Amino acid sequence: MGRYGPHLKAIVAALVSGLIAFLSSLLTALQGEHTGFDTVTAGQWVTAVLAFLVGLGVSGGATHRVGNRTPAVDAKV
């Protein structure tokens, strides 16, 4: 990973967290017997997008602040 490790880790964590938040919000909107993407209202789409953005920002910032720990070294070697 080299010198880009912490940044790459934060970017991947943010994207995964945002995607999970988006899909979770969208799944909540799609629950029901006669639902589909055409039944999702504009407000529900906005909520899903906002969930993505919040997940993106919170997770990325928090992951970037936590540094990578150094690997443990075996004392016997």
Secondary structure as GFF3:
##gff-version 3
##sequence-region A 1 77
A	DSSP	three_ten_helix	2	4	.	.	.	ID=ss1
A	DSSP	alpha_helix	5	29	.	.	.	ID=ss2
A	DSSP	three_ten_helix	37	39	.	.	.	ID=ss3
A	DSSP	alpha_helix	42	65	.	.	.	ID=ss4
###
